[in-house]
Amino acid sequence: NYTPLSNILTYLDARAKDDQNVLEAYGRELYERTGCPPLYIYPIAKLLWLKRRGLLGSIKRISFVKDYIIYMLSRHKLWHVDLSTASTTGLLNTHKLSWDDLALEIVGMDESYLPELIDGARLLDYISVPELNLGKVAISLGAMDGTLQNLAYSLYGDEAAMNLGSSAALRALCKDVVIDRCEMRLYHYYVADNYRVTGAIFNNGMSVIDWFRNITNLSDWGLIRGVIRKSPACRDGIYVLPFAMGETLPFRAQYMKFSVLGLTLSSTLGDLFRALFEGLGFLFKEIINALMDNGIHVNSVHCGGGGCLIGELIDTISEVICRPIVTYGDEVSRAASALGALATLLRSLNYVSDVKHVRFDNVVRSRSVVTPSKDLCGIYDECLNDFIRTFDTVKHLYRR
């Protein structure tokens, strides 16, 4: 009866880590169907966790939060979820844009458990809000919040969106289905209005930097700016593997931990912070390389989220990935997902014939560009290879 039987199982709920191994057994086939690599972060893993504990027996419906809210708001008690949110569950066939039979078989349910699918750039219903004296309010479901950033910044072609919030991500927008032909380093999600994104997400974004600031008693960014190293820490063999909350993409190692290598008696906190910033940069660079392996070229990156306002961090990442990074003012950067949702709403109400036609003046006015030092690009290319070799060595310790 649409009465919640549990609290929300969030993206970072790590109780399903062991169930990632079950998904790995289906590996490539499941990935090619859904566009979601076998990871514990996805709802398909949470459902496996519930199933293994016998907690699915009396359940009639699985809700992804948004569809529950829409059900409670809509006049006709509609139970729908947008294709974008559905594509991030590990349960949607990304080619057919319908619930995938193999994924449903794995968790032991059928389509009746799940909400109906709709493009988030289509009008769903109208509601009234008496408390606000509003009689006819349009409901359009939009898309998954991260993918909306691409629409807000109007990133089409060779421009990618980079998010630096509590987690971190990098996404490129296109209309083709792109599945990593080499490994499973990339996700592929539907957005809206026939657009899709290919990219990756990391658990360890600003959350790991904030944690490190706290344990080093340098929570004041002014103090960090005073001590941070100006030259590459990796050139002296100092590396930080920034996996304080495990690791999702591109390496899919949920057991990884935060690791520091290469310190000597002469090392400083400034070296550590520089190496931490570089570690995040190496993850972004590896995803850019993965995109290029699959025919997606990234010539510039547009940043959204609170981390984009930290100059030293953005300067370092720009140098590591050897790409200019476009940043935006605080108001635009923090509101990017809401602006992207507005773009889908304008499309659903037929103000535009294609969501691509939406351009926000305040976004354009807010832009500034960070340009990397070409002298450092070669150094960081060499460091990336050492970073990956270091990861490959350390992962065996944590796996045991």
FIDRENMI-286443 format. One record per residue: residue in three letters; x, y, z of N, C-alpha, C in turn. Coordinates in steps of 0.05 Angstrom, whole numbers, padded with zeros to 5 digits, always signed. Layout:
# residues N
ALAXYZXYZXYZ ...
This chain:
# residues 400
ASN+00016-00024+00000+00000+00000+00000+00017+00025+00000 TYR+00040+00024-00012+00059+00047-00013+00067+00057+00014 THR+00068+00039+00033+00079+00045+00059+00108+00035+00061 PRO+00127+00053+00065+00155+00044+00065+00161+00024+00086 LEU+00175+00002+00079+00182-00019+00098+00210-00017+00107 SER+00225+00002+00096+00253+00006+00105+00261+00035+00101 ASN+00283+00042+00113+00295+00068+00107+00308+00067+00080 ILE+00317+00090+00070+00331+00091+00044+00358+00077+00046 LEU+00364+00061+00027+00391+00049+00024+00406+00067+00005 THR+00425+00083+00015+00438+00103-00001+00460+00092-00018 TYR+00469+00108-00037+00491+00102-00055+00515+00091-00040 LEU+00522+00104-00018+00547+00096-00003+00542+00076+00019 ASP+00518+00064+00020+00513+00043+00039+00530+00019+00031 ALA+00550+00013+00048+00570-00007+00040+00563-00036+00048 ARG+00539-00040+00059+00533-00067+00068+00531-00087+00045 ALA+00528-00078+00020+00526-00096-00003+00553-00101-00016 LYS+00575-00094-00003+00601-00097-00016+00606-00126-00024 ASP+00599-00145-00007+00604-00173-00013+00586-00182-00037 ASP+00563-00169-00040+00546-00177-00063+00556-00167-00090 GLN+00576-00150-00089+00589-00142-00114+00602-00167-00127 ASN+00612-00185-00111+00624-00209-00122+00603-00226-00137 VAL+00578-00226-00128+00557-00240-00142+00553-00228-00170 LEU+00552-00201-00171+00549-00187-00196+00573-00192-00214 GLU+00597-00193-00203+00621-00198-00219+00618-00225-00234 ALA+00604-00244-00222+00601-00270-00235+00586-00268-00262 TYR+00568-00248-00263+00553-00243-00288+00568-00223-00306 GLY+00586-00208-00294+00605-00190-00306+00597-00177-00332 ARG+00610-00186-00353+00609-00172-00379+00581-00172-00390 GLU+00566-00194-00388+00540-00195-00400+00521-00175-00387 LEU+00522-00174-00360+00504-00155-00346+00512-00127-00352 TYR+00538-00122-00354+00548-00095-00360+00539-00086-00388 GLU+00541-00103-00407+00534-00096-00435+00504-00091-00438 ARG+00488-00104-00421+00459-00100-00421+00452-00074-00408 THR+00462-00069-00385+00453-00047-00368+00470-00022-00369 GLY+00495-00024-00378+00513-00001-00377+00524+00004-00350 CYS+00517-00012-00330+00526-00008-00302+00547-00030-00296 PRO+00572-00023-00291+00592-00043-00282+00583-00056-00256 PRO+00592-00080-00251+00584-00094-00226+00596-00080-00202 LEU+00580-00064-00188+00588-00048-00165+00567-00049-00143 TYR+00576-00048-00118+00558-00050-00096+00541-00024-00093 ILE+00549-00003-00106+00535+00022-00103+00507+00022-00115 TYR+00502+00004-00134+00477+00004-00149+00455-00010-00134 PRO+00430-00002-00138+00407-00015-00125+00406-00045-00130 ILE+00415-00055-00153+00414-00084-00158+00430-00099-00137 ALA+00452-00087-00127+00468-00099-00106+00453-00097-00079 LYS+00440-00075-00074+00424-00072-00049+00402-00093-00048 LEU+00389-00098-00071+00368-00119-00072+00379-00147-00067 LEU+00403-00152-00078+00416-00178-00072+00422-00180-00042 TRP+00430-00158-00030+00436-00159-00001+00410-00166+00015 LEU+00388-00153+00007+00362-00159+00020+00353-00188+00014 LYS+00357-00197-00011+00349-00224-00018+00364-00245-00002 ARG+00390-00241+00001+00406-00261+00015+00399-00263+00045 ARG+00385-00243+00055+00377-00243+00083+00347-00249+00086 GLY+00335-00258+00064+00307-00266+00065+00288-00243+00070 LEU+00295-00218+00062+00279-00195+00068+00262-00185+00045 LEU+00261-00201+00023+00245-00193+00000+00219-00208-00002 GLY+00214-00227+00016+00192-00245+00013+00165-00231+00012 SER+00159-00212+00029+00133-00200+00031+00132-00173+00016 ILE+00154-00165+00003+00154-00139-00010+00140-00140-00037 LYS+00124-00120-00043+00109-00119-00068+00120-00099-00087 ARG+00134-00078-00077+00144-00057-00094+00172-00049-00085 ILE+00188-00041-00104+00214-00029-00098+00213+00000-00108 SER+00220+00018-00090+00218+00047-00097+00246+00059-00098 PHE+00250+00078-00116+00275+00092-00118+00273+00121-00109 VAL+00257+00125-00089+00252+00151-00075+00236+00171-00091 LYS+00247+00178-00115+00233+00198-00132+00205+00188-00139 ASP+00202+00162-00147+00176+00152-00155+00157+00151-00132 TYR+00167+00147-00107+00149+00147-00084+00138+00175-00079 ILE+00156+00195-00082+00147+00223-00078+00126+00231-00099 ILE+00132+00223-00124+00114+00229-00146+00086+00216-00141 TYR+00087+00191-00132+00062+00177-00126+00046+00193-00105 MET+00059+00203-00085+00045+00217-00064+00034+00245-00073 LEU+00048+00256-00093+00040+00283-00103+00019+00282-00125 SER+00020+00262-00142+00003+00262-00166-00026+00258-00160 ARG-00043+00270-00177-00072+00267-00173-00081+00239-00178 HIS-00069+00225-00197-00079+00199-00205-00062+00176-00193 LYS-00046+00183-00172-00029+00163-00159-00012+00148-00180 LEU+00003+00163-00195+00020+00152-00216+00045+00141-00203 TRP+00053+00117-00213+00078+00105-00202+00097+00103-00226 HIS+00114+00123-00229+00132+00125-00252+00160+00133-00242 VAL+00180+00125-00257+00207+00134-00253+00219+00142-00280 ASP+00236+00163-00279+00247+00171-00305+00269+00151-00314 LEU+00273+00150-00339+00292+00131-00351+00321+00135-00341 SER+00327+00160-00335+00354+00166-00326+00359+00154-00298 THR+00341+00159-00279+00344+00146-00253+00344+00116-00256 ALA+00326+00106-00272+00325+00076-00276+00351+00065-00287 SER+00364+00081-00304+00388+00071-00317+00412+00069-00297 THR+00409+00081-00274+00430+00080-00253+00424+00059-00232 THR+00405+00042-00237+00398+00021-00218+00412-00006-00223 GLY+00423-00010-00247+00433-00036-00254+00411-00055-00263 LEU+00387-00045-00266+00364-00062-00273+00351-00055-00300 LEU+00361-00034-00313+00349-00025-00338+00367-00034-00362 ASN+00354-00044-00382+00369-00050-00407+00373-00024-00422 THR+00398-00016-00424+00404+00011-00435+00400+00012-00465 HIS+00398-00011-00479+00393-00011-00508+00362-00009-00513 LYS+00347-00025-00499+00318-00026-00503+00303-00005-00486 LEU+00316+00006-00466+00303+00025-00447+00279+00012-00434 SER+00282-00012-00426+00261-00027-00410+00276-00043-00389 TRP+00260-00052-00369+00273-00067-00347+00285-00093-00359 ASP+00309-00099-00350+00324-00121-00362+00317-00148-00350 ASP+00312-00168-00366+00303-00194-00356+00325-00208-00340 LEU+00350-00207-00349+00371-00220-00335+00375-00207-00307 ALA+00376-00181-00306+00379-00167-00280+00357-00174-00261 LEU+00332-00175-00271+00309-00182-00254+00311-00211-00245 GLU+00321-00228-00262+00324-00257-00255+00345-00259-00232 ILE+00366-00244-00234+00387-00245-00213+00376-00238-00186 VAL+00359-00218-00184+00348-00209-00158+00322-00224-00151 GLY+00311-00239-00170+00288-00256-00164+00262-00240-00163 MET+00257-00223-00183+00232-00208-00184+00225-00203-00214 ASP+00201-00192-00218+00193-00185-00245+00185-00156-00246 GLU+00176-00147-00269+00171-00118-00273+00149-00107-00255 SER+00132-00124-00245+00110-00114-00228+00120-00101-00202 TYR+00145-00108-00195+00156-00096-00171+00166-00067-00175 LEU+00168-00059-00200+00182-00034-00207+00163-00014-00219 PRO+00169+00012-00216+00152+00033-00228+00153+00033-00258 GLU+00133+00045-00270+00133+00048-00299+00153+00069-00308 LEU+00164+00065-00332+00186+00081-00342+00175+00104-00360 ILE+00187+00127-00358+00180+00150-00374+00205+00167-00379 ASP+00206+00179-00403+00228+00198-00408+00224+00222-00390 GLY+00246+00230-00377+00244+00253-00358+00239+00280-00371 ALA+00241+00281-00397+00236+00306-00412+00208+00305-00424 ARG+00190+00289-00413+00162+00288-00421+00144+00296-00398 LEU+00122+00308-00404+00103+00316-00383+00089+00292-00372 LEU+00089+00289-00345+00077+00266-00332+00048+00272-00323 ASP+00045+00295-00309+00018+00300-00297+00018+00329-00287 TYR-00006+00337-00279-00009+00363-00265-00019+00358-00237 ILE-00010+00375-00219-00020+00372-00191-00029+00400-00181 SER-00043+00400-00160-00050+00425-00146-00036+00426-00120 VAL-00028+00450-00112-00015+00454-00086-00031+00476-00071 PRO-00052+00467-00057-00069+00487-00043-00054+00505-00023 GLU-00034+00493-00010-00019+00509+00010-00006+00533-00003 LEU+00001+00531-00029+00013+00554-00043-00006+00568-00062 ASN-00032+00560-00059-00052+00572-00076-00046+00568-00106 LEU-00037+00544-00112-00030+00537-00140-00049+00515-00149 GLY-00062+00519-00172-00082+00500-00181-00073+00481-00202 LYS-00051+00487-00217-00043+00470-00239-00013+00472-00242 VAL+00001+00453-00230+00030+00452-00230+00039+00428-00246 ALA+00056+00432-00267+00065+00410-00284+00086+00394-00269 ILE+00084+00368-00273+00105+00349-00263+00120+00337-00286 SER+00146+00341-00286+00164+00329-00305+00187+00317-00288 LEU+00196+00293-00294+00213+00279-00275+00243+00285-00278 GLY+00251+00298-00301+00279+00305-00303+00297+00281-00306 ALA+00319+00281-00292+00339+00260-00295+00355+00256-00270 MET+00374+00238-00270+00392+00234-00247+00408+00259-00244 ASP+00412+00268-00219+00423+00295-00214+00450+00300-00227 GLY+00468+00280-00227+00494+00285-00238+00493+00290-00268 THR+00477+00275-00282+00475+00278-00311+00463+00305-00319 LEU+00447+00316-00302+00434+00342-00308+00455+00365-00310 GLN+00478+00361-00297+00499+00381-00299+00508+00385-00328 ASN+00509+00363-00343+00517+00366-00371+00497+00384-00386 LEU+00471+00380-00381+00450+00396-00394+00452+00425-00385 ALA+00457+00430-00360+00458+00457-00350+00481+00473-00363 TYR+00503+00460-00367+00527+00474-00378+00526+00472-00409 SER+00506+00459-00421+00504+00456-00450+00529+00443-00462 LEU+00536+00420-00451+00561+00407-00459+00555+00385-00480 TYR+00559+00392-00504+00555+00373-00526+00581+00372-00542 GLY+00587+00348-00553+00612+00345-00569+00635+00337-00551 ASP+00657+00352-00552+00682+00343-00538+00686+00357-00511 GLU+00664+00367-00499+00666+00379-00473+00653+00361-00453 ALA+00667+00356-00430+00657+00337-00410+00651+00353-00384 ALA+00633+00341-00368+00627+00353-00342+00642+00338-00320 MET+00653+00353-00302+00667+00341-00279+00653+00350-00254 ASN+00646+00332-00237+00634+00339-00212+00654+00336-00189 LEU+00655+00356-00171+00672+00354-00147+00655+00361-00123 GLY+00637+00343-00116+00621+00346-00092+00632+00326-00072 SER+00614+00315-00055+00623+00295-00035+00636+00271-00050 SER+00624+00264-00072+00637+00244-00090+00648+00260-00114 ALA+00658+00246-00134+00669+00259-00158+00661+00243-00182 ALA+00659+00256-00205+00650+00243-00229+00660+00258-00254 LEU+00661+00244-00276+00667+00256-00302+00649+00243-00323 ARG+00635+00260-00339+00615+00249-00358+00616+00264-00384 ALA+00613+00249-00406+00611+00261-00433+00583+00254-00444 LEU+00571+00274-00457+00544+00271-00467+00544+00263-00497 CYS+00527+00245-00504+00525+00237-00533+00497+00224-00537 LYS+00492+00214-00561+00467+00201-00567+00471+00171-00572 ASP+00496+00162-00572+00501+00134-00578+00504+00118-00552 VAL+00499+00092-00553+00505+00074-00531+00534+00068-00532 VAL+00549+00074-00510+00577+00069-00509+00583+00051-00485 ILE+00592+00027-00491+00600+00008-00470+00630+00004-00473 ASP+00644+00005-00451+00674+00003-00452+00682-00023-00466 ARG+00695-00021-00488+00702-00045-00504+00726-00059-00493 CYS+00741-00046-00475+00765-00058-00464+00760-00073-00438 GLU+00750-00058-00418+00745-00069-00392+00717-00061-00383 MET+00714-00053-00358+00688-00043-00348+00695-00018-00331 ARG+00709+00001-00344+00718+00025-00330+00697+00047-00330 LEU+00677+00045-00347+00658+00067-00352+00629+00058-00346 TYR+00613+00076-00337+00584+00071-00337+00571+00084-00361 HIS+00547+00076-00367+00532+00089-00389+00503+00092-00380 TYR+00494+00117-00378+00467+00123-00368+00451+00138-00389 TYR+00425+00134-00389+00407+00151-00404+00403+00177-00389 VAL+00399+00199-00404+00394+00225-00391+00365+00233-00395 ALA+00360+00244-00419+00333+00252-00426+00333+00261-00455 ASP+00309+00260-00468+00306+00270-00495+00326+00257-00514 ASN+00331+00231-00510+00349+00214-00527+00379+00220-00523 TYR+00386+00235-00503+00414+00240-00497+00423+00220-00475 ARG+00449+00214-00475+00461+00195-00457+00488+00205-00447 VAL+00497+00194-00425+00524+00201-00415+00540+00176-00412 THR+00566+00179-00417+00585+00158-00411+00607+00170-00393 GLY+00615+00156-00372+00635+00166-00354+00640+00148-00331 ALA+00646+00161-00308+00653+00145-00284+00648+00162-00260 ILE+00644+00149-00237+00640+00162-00212+00659+00150-00191 PHE+00670+00168-00173+00688+00159-00152+00674+00165-00125 ASN+00676+00147-00107+00666+00152-00080+00681+00175-00067 ASN+00707+00176-00073+00725+00193-00058+00730+00220-00072 GLY+00712+00239-00067+00715+00265-00077+00723+00284-00055 MET+00707+00305-00051+00712+00325-00030+00710+00312-00002 SER+00694+00290+00000+00691+00278+00026+00718+00268+00037 VAL+00735+00257+00020+00761+00247+00029+00780+00271+00035 ILE+00777+00292+00019+00794+00316+00025+00786+00328+00051 ASP+00760+00331+00056+00750+00342+00081+00759+00325+00105 TRP+00757+00298+00102+00766+00280+00123+00796+00284+00128 PHE+00812+00286+00107+00841+00289+00111+00847+00316+00124 ARG+00832+00337+00116+00836+00363+00130+00831+00361+00160 ASN+00810+00346+00167+00803+00344+00195+00824+00329+00211 ILE+00834+00306+00200+00853+00290+00216+00881+00303+00217 THR+00886+00322+00199+00912+00336+00200+00909+00363+00214 ASN+00885+00369+00224+00879+00394+00238+00885+00418+00220 LEU+00880+00415+00194+00882+00437+00176+00855+00441+00162 SER+00835+00446+00177+00808+00450+00165+00805+00477+00152 ASP+00823+00496+00158+00822+00522+00146+00837+00522+00119 TRP+00823+00528+00097+00835+00528+00071+00858+00548+00069 GLY+00856+00570+00085+00877+00589+00084+00904+00577+00094 LEU+00902+00560+00115+00927+00547+00124+00938+00528+00104 ILE+00920+00513+00090+00929+00494+00070+00943+00509+00047 ARG+00931+00531+00039+00944+00546+00017+00972+00555+00025 GLY+00976+00560+00051+01002+00569+00060+01023+00547+00060 VAL+01015+00522+00061+01035+00500+00063+01037+00483+00038 ILE+01017+00485+00020+01016+00465-00002+01040+00468-00020 ARG+01050+00445-00029+01073+00444-00046+01065+00456-00074 LYS+01084+00469-00087+01079+00482-00112+01086+00464-00136 SER+01104+00445-00132+01113+00427-00154+01102+00400-00150 PRO+01102+00383-00171+01090+00356-00169+01103+00339-00147 ALA+01086+00329-00129+01096+00311-00108+01104+00284-00120 CYS+01091+00276-00141+01096+00249-00152+01124+00248-00165 ARG+01135+00271-00172+01162+00271-00183+01183+00262-00163 ASP+01176+00265-00137+01194+00255-00116+01184+00228-00105 GLY+01166+00215-00120+01157+00188-00111+01136+00188-00089 ILE+01123+00211-00084+01102+00212-00064+01075+00209-00077 TYR+01060+00188-00069+01034+00182-00081+01014+00178-00059 VAL+00990+00188-00063+00967+00183-00046+00946+00168-00062 LEU+00938+00144-00053+00915+00130-00065+00891+00138-00048 PRO+00873+00155-00060+00854+00170-00043+00828+00154-00038 PHE+00831+00128-00031+00808+00111-00029+00799+00106+00000 ALA+00792+00127+00013+00783+00125+00041+00756+00111+00044 MET+00741+00110+00022+00714+00097+00022+00713+00075+00001 GLY+00734+00059-00001+00735+00039-00022+00739+00052-00049 GLU+00735+00037-00070+00739+00048-00097+00719+00036-00116 THR+00707+00053-00132+00687+00043-00151+00699+00042-00179 LEU+00698+00064-00194+00710+00064-00221+00735+00082-00220 PRO+00754+00077-00237+00754+00058-00259+00764+00029-00252 PHE+00773+00025-00226+00786+00000-00220+00768-00021-00206 ARG+00745-00013-00196+00725-00031-00183+00738-00049-00161 ALA+00749-00035-00141+00762-00050-00118+00750-00039-00092 GLN+00728-00051-00084+00713-00040-00061+00728-00043-00035 TYR+00749-00059-00034+00764-00064-00010+00788-00045-00007 MET+00792-00027-00026+00815-00009-00025+00813+00010-00001 LYS+00836+00020+00008+00837+00039+00030+00856+00062+00023 PHE+00853+00083+00039+00870+00106+00035+00899+00098+00041 SER+00917+00105+00023+00945+00096+00025+00964+00119+00017 VAL+00986+00121+00032+01006+00141+00026+01033+00127+00023 LEU+01047+00133+00001+01072+00120-00005+01093+00141-00011 GLY+01118+00136-00003+01141+00152-00012+01149+00174+00007 LEU+01140+00174+00032+01148+00196+00050+01176+00191+00061 THR+01189+00214+00066+01215+00213+00080+01214+00234+00102 LEU+01237+00236+00117+01238+00255+00140+01235+00284+00130 SER+01240+00289+00105+01237+00316+00095+01209+00322+00084 SER+01192+00303+00084+01165+00307+00073+01148+00324+00092 THR+01130+00339+00080+01113+00358+00096+01084+00353+00090 LEU+01067+00367+00106+01038+00365+00101+01031+00377+00073 GLY+01047+00396+00065+01042+00407+00038+01047+00387+00016 ASP+01067+00369+00020+01071+00347+00001+01047+00328+00001 LEU+01036+00322+00024+01014+00304+00026+00989+00315+00012 PHE+00983+00340+00017+00960+00352+00004+00963+00353-00026 ARG+00987+00360-00035+00992+00361-00064+00988+00333-00076 ALA+00999+00312-00062+00997+00285-00072+00967+00276-00072 LEU+00952+00284-00052+00924+00278-00051+00909+00290-00074 PHE+00914+00315-00080+00901+00328-00103+00909+00314-00129 GLU+00935+00306-00131+00944+00292-00154+00930+00265-00157 GLY+00926+00251-00134+00912+00225-00135+00885+00227-00147 LEU+00869+00248-00140+00843+00252-00152+00847+00258-00182 GLY+00867+00274-00188+00872+00281-00216+00878+00256-00233 PHE+00893+00237-00222+00900+00213-00236+00874+00197-00243 LEU+00855+00197-00225+00830+00182-00230+00815+00195-00253 PHE+00814+00222-00253+00801+00236-00276+00816+00230-00302 LYS+00843+00230-00301+00858+00226-00325+00854+00197-00336 GLU+00852+00178-00318+00848+00150-00327+00820+00148-00340 ILE+00800+00162-00331+00774+00161-00343+00774+00175-00370 ILE+00788+00197-00372+00791+00210-00399+00804+00191-00418 ASN+00825+00177-00409+00838+00157-00427+00818+00135-00435 ALA+00802+00126-00416+00782+00105-00422+00762+00115-00442 LEU+00753+00140-00440+00735+00151-00459+00747+00153-00487 MET+00773+00160-00488+00787+00162-00513+00789+00134-00526 ASP+00794+00114-00509+00795+00086-00519+00769+00078-00533 ASN+00748+00091-00526+00721+00084-00537+00711+00106-00556 GLY+00729+00122-00567+00722+00141-00588+00710+00167-00579 ILE+00711+00172-00552+00701+00197-00542+00724+00215-00534 HIS+00728+00237-00548+00750+00255-00543+00741+00278-00525 VAL+00758+00284-00505+00752+00305-00486+00773+00327-00489 ASN+00765+00350-00499+00784+00372-00503+00783+00392-00480 SER+00761+00393-00465+00759+00411-00442+00740+00399-00422 VAL+00742+00407-00397+00726+00397-00375+00713+00420-00361 HIS+00687+00417-00355+00672+00438-00340+00665+00428-00312 CYS+00672+00443-00292+00670+00434-00265+00646+00444-00250 GLY+00633+00427-00235+00611+00434-00218+00614+00422-00190 GLY+00603+00436-00170+00606+00426-00142+00624+00444-00126 GLY+00623+00441-00100+00638+00458-00082+00668+00457-00086 GLY+00678+00434-00094+00707+00431-00098+00718+00448-00120 CYS+00701+00456-00139+00709+00472-00162+00717+00500-00153 LEU+00711+00508-00129+00717+00535-00119+00745+00536-00106 ILE+00759+00513-00104+00785+00512-00091+00806+00513-00112 GLY+00819+00536-00115+00837+00541-00137+00860+00522-00138 GLU+00873+00516-00116+00896+00498-00116+00889+00470-00126 LEU+00866+00461-00118+00856+00434-00126+00851+00434-00157 ILE+00837+00454-00167+00831+00455-00195+00856+00458-00212 ASP+00875+00475-00203+00900+00478-00217+00914+00452-00219 THR+00915+00437-00198+00930+00411-00198+00916+00391-00217 ILE+00890+00389-00215+00875+00370-00232+00879+00377-00261 SER+00877+00403-00267+00881+00412-00295+00908+00404-00306 GLU+00929+00407-00289+00956+00399-00297+00958+00369-00301 VAL+00945+00353-00283+00947+00324-00285+00933+00314-00310 ILE+00909+00324-00316+00894+00314-00339+00902+00328-00365 CYS+00918+00350-00362+00928+00365-00385+00905+00375-00403 ARG+00885+00386-00390+00862+00397-00403+00854+00423-00389 PRO+00845+00443-00404+00833+00466-00390+00808+00458-00375 ILE+00804+00471-00352+00780+00466-00335+00765+00492-00334 VAL+00740+00491-00342+00722+00514-00340+00708+00513-00313 THR+00710+00534-00298+00697+00536-00272+00675+00557-00273 TYR+00657+00556-00254+00634+00574-00253+00632+00586-00225 GLY+00617+00608-00224+00613+00621-00198+00597+00602-00179 ASP+00599+00608-00154+00587+00591-00133+00557+00586-00138 GLU+00542+00607-00145+00513+00603-00149+00507+00584-00172 VAL+00522+00586-00194+00517+00569-00217+00528+00541-00211 SER+00552+00539-00200+00564+00513-00195+00547+00495-00177 ARG+00537+00507-00156+00521+00491-00137+00493+00485-00146 ALA+00484+00500-00166+00456+00497-00176+00455+00483-00203 ALA+00477+00471-00212+00478+00460-00239+00457+00439-00243 SER+00453+00421-00224+00433+00400-00228+00404+00411-00230 ALA+00399+00432-00214+00372+00445-00215+00368+00458-00242 LEU+00389+00471-00253+00387+00484-00279+00383+00463-00301 GLY+00397+00440-00299+00392+00418-00318+00364+00408-00317 ALA+00353+00406-00293+00325+00397-00290+00306+00417-00303 LEU+00313+00443-00301+00296+00463-00314+00297+00460-00344 ALA+00321+00452-00355+00323+00447-00384+00304+00425-00392 THR+00302+00403-00377+00284+00381-00384+00255+00390-00381 LEU+00249+00407-00362+00222+00417-00359+00214+00434-00383 LEU+00232+00452-00392+00226+00468-00415+00220+00451-00440 ARG+00235+00428-00442+00230+00410-00464+00203+00396-00461 SER+00196+00388-00437+00171+00373-00432+00147+00391-00437 LEU+00150+00417-00434+00128+00436-00439+00129+00447-00467 ASN+00147+00436-00483+00150+00444-00512+00158+00473-00516 TYR+00172+00484-00497+00184+00510-00503+00207+00508-00522 VAL+00220+00484-00524+00241+00479-00543+00235+00452-00556 SER+00246+00448-00580+00242+00423-00594+00263+00402-00587 ASP+00284+00411-00575+00306+00393-00567+00319+00405-00543 VAL+00325+00389-00523+00337+00400-00498+00364+00414-00504 LYS+00376+00407-00526+00402+00419-00534+00399+00449-00540 HIS+00375+00457-00546+00370+00485-00553+00369+00504-00528 VAL+00369+00492-00504+00368+00508-00480+00396+00518-00473 ARG+00398+00545-00470+00423+00557-00462+00417+00577-00440 PHE+00432+00576-00418+00427+00594-00396+00448+00617-00396 ASP+00438+00641-00397+00456+00664-00398+00474+00667-00374 ASN+00462+00660-00350+00478+00663-00326+00501+00643-00325 VAL+00497+00620-00338+00519+00601-00339+00542+00611-00356 VAL+00535+00622-00379+00556+00633-00397+00571+00656-00384 ARG+00557+00674-00371+00569+00697-00358+00587+00689-00335 SER+00582+00666-00323+00596+00658-00299+00623+00643-00304 ARG+00629+00638-00329+00652+00621-00336+00679+00635-00332 SER+00698+00618-00322+00726+00626-00323+00742+00600-00329 VAL+00766+00603-00339+00781+00580-00349+00808+00578-00335 VAL+00814+00554-00326+00841+00547-00315+00856+00532-00336 THR+00879+00542-00344+00895+00529-00366+00919+00515-00354 PRO+00924+00490-00361+00947+00475-00350+00974+00484-00360 SER+00994+00479-00345+01022+00484-00353+01030+00460-00371 LYS+01037+00466-00396+01045+00444-00414+01071+00430-00405 ASP+01088+00445-00390+01113+00433-00381+01108+00410-00361 LEU+01084+00411-00347+01079+00390-00327+01064+00366-00339 CYS+01052+00369-00363+01036+00348-00375+01053+00322-00378 GLY+01077+00324-00388+01094+00301-00392+01101+00287-00366 ILE+01107+00304-00346+01114+00293-00319+01090+00277-00308 TYR+01066+00288-00311+01043+00274-00300+01035+00249-00316 ASP+01041+00249-00342+01037+00224-00357+01054+00202-00346 GLU+01079+00208-00340+01096+00187-00328+01087+00179-00300 CYS+01078+00199-00285+01068+00193-00258+01043+00176-00258 LEU+01026+00181-00278+01002+00164-00280+01008+00135-00282 ASN+01028+00128-00299+01036+00100-00301+01046+00089-00275 ASP+01061+00105-00259+01070+00096-00233+01047+00094-00213 PHE+01028+00112-00215+01004+00111-00198+00989+00085-00202 ILE+00985+00078-00227+00971+00053-00234+00986+00029-00224 ARG+01013+00029-00228+01029+00006-00219+01028+00004-00188 THR+01028+00027-00175+01026+00028-00146+00999+00016-00137 PHE+00978+00024-00150+00951+00013-00144+00951-00017-00147 ASP+00962-00027-00169+00961-00055-00175+00977-00071-00154 THR+00998-00059-00143+01014-00072-00122+00999-00073-00096 VAL+00987-00050-00088+00975-00048-00062+00948-00063-00060 LYS+00934-00065-00082+00907-00077-00082+00908-00106-00072 HIS+00931-00120-00077+00933-00148-00069+00934-00150-00038 LEU+00946-00130-00025+00947-00130+00004+00919-00127+00016 TYR+00904-00108+00005+00877-00103+00017+00858-00125+00009 ARG+00861-00138-00014+00843-00159-00021+00845-00182-00002 ARG+00870-00188+00008+00873-00209+00028+00862-00201+00055 
